[in-house]
Amino acid sequence: MAGNTFGTLFKVVTFGESHGTALGAVIDGCPSGIAVDRDEIQAALDRRKPGTKTGGGLNAAVTTRSEADTVEILSGIMNGISEGTPVALVIRNTAQHSKDYSNLEHSFRPGHADYTYFEKYGVRDYRGGGRSSGRETAARVAAGAVAGMVLRTAGIKVTAYTVAAAGISCRKKDMDAVEHNALRACDSEAAAEMEKRVQELRSQGNSAGGIVECTVTGVPAGLGEPVFDKLDAELAKAVISIGAVKGIEFGSGFDAASSTGKDNNDAIRSVNGKPVFLSNNAGGILGGISNGADIVFRAAVKPVPSIFQKQQTISFNGTGFEDSELVVEGRHDVCLCPRIVPVIEAMAQLVLADMMLRCRSSRID
């Protein structure tokens, strides 16, 4: 299987499966001299892990699978400082219920990668989906936390939050609310409505999607390569590589299609000799390069495909496919938004750390 490595200078390879022994990541290219706090990596994993109690109570949106997701640092860090050598991170699986997937050995879950994996490889890990499982993102979050520590040395901060879920949109942006409600939404009142709707869908055996926005502050002008490796193109690839994400837009996004140049262009003025943008329809990126404004993008998250309702599908009888019906069993999320927030942050951090190192190699003043 190809395609398990991400990045150019700050390069990450992830490994492991949902129901295997462990998941993990190896970071090749982390600069030396970076303060790496294991507890901070653990805190990032705790925000993503199954069974999380976002907002201080039981979360109707997430799976009841309970994993400690304890990170082990195997190499590359000495006395809390990166050595410039490969950083290996491991998260061991401890709460797999593989028997919950026994009815999927020959059947294919609608909305999942089961069928496409089978057609590509001729075999598949039906116990939770193997590498296609959302659990693979634990390794991304661990590596992303290290990338975040690299970015901190340059004053760059990545923050994601839910702006819509289960058909309900946030009406204001209160960043203090994000870690105090079950959906990680930026509007506590809208979050309460979202949670009520999610609880209704859970009782029906159904699921919901949503939209997660991400804002990156402290980004200097100049990050990104202007042709194939544009900053927005790399961020798009990173975010779309998350299994549940089906779309992404930057700044004004698709609204730009119905706008005019006069309205969509971000006017620039000089303040104390430095450029200031009067709006941010570009989402902080022009020509594939950061312009110094906040980077803002939104990701569309599809409804969780594992629902507890009878669905039409196919099964493989050894020689061909035949029609069948399926009710998914096991423990599954109802809405991925609260757990995908730290994953989107991690992927953005990986891209930005890589681009920051690439930028430093492209010009000698």
C-alpha positions, 0 to 999 in steps of 0.5 A: 500500500502506497500513500502513507507518507505526508510532507516534504521536509517535515515528513510523516508516515503513519502505520497501524489499523483500527483493530491491530496492536497499535497505531503510530507515526514516525516524523522525519525532519523535525528540527533539533532544539524543539521543546516537545512536551509528551503531556501536550501530545497526550492532551491533543489525543485526549480531545480526539479519542473515543469515549470523550466527554466534551463539555464535561459530560457524556457526549451523544455525538461520539462512540462509546468505545473507550480507548486510553490512547496513551502515547509512547515516545520511542525515539527522537526526544531527549530530556524533552528536546528534539534531537533532529532524528526521527521521532517515533510515536506509538498509540496502542489499541486496548479496547477492540471488539472485533466480534462486533464486525463479524457480520461484515466479513462478506458484506460491504457497508454503504458509505464506507471504503469496504467495497473500494478496498476490496476491489483494489487489494483483493483483501480487506480488514473488515474489523473496523476497516483497517487503515480506512478507519477513522481510528487511523487519525490518532497517529495524525493527531500525535504527529500534528501535536509535534508540528504544533510545537514547531509552529509555536516557535514562529508564533503560529497557532491553529484553531478549529471549531464546529460552525454547523452540525445536524442541520443547525448553524452557529449564529456567532463566533465565541471561541471561549465556548468551543471546548465547553460544549459537546459539539465543539461549536463556537456558539453555545446556544446553537451547540445546545440545539445541535446536541438535542438534534444529535440525541434524536438521531441517535435514538433513531439509529441515524447520524449527522454531518456538519461543517468545521472551520479552521483559523490560523493566526500568526502566519507570516507572508511567504509560506507556500510554493506558487505552482503545484505546491500552493499553500491552499492546495497542500492544505486542501489535500491534507484536509480532504485526506481525512476520510469523512471530509468531502469538501473544503473552501477558503475565505469566501469560498463558493460565495466568490462564484456569485461575487464581483471582482470589486467586492471579492478583492481584498483592499490593501492599505499601509499602516505604519509602513506595513500592509493591512488587508481590509477584508479576508475573502482570500482566506489569507492565501494569494497565489498559493502563498500566505499573505500575512492575514489569518488563514481561514478555511471550512471543511464539509464533514459527511454523516457517519456512514455506520448507522443502526438501520437496515441498509441495502448493500451487496455481499461477496459469495466467493465468486461474485456479488449478490444483493443483501441487507445489513444492519451495522453493529458495534460502537460508532459516532453519530456526528464526527464534528467534535472529534474531527476538530483536532484532526483538522488542526493536526493536518493543518499543523503538519502542512504549515510546519512543512511549509515553514521549513521549506520557506526558510530554504528558499531565500537567503537575505 
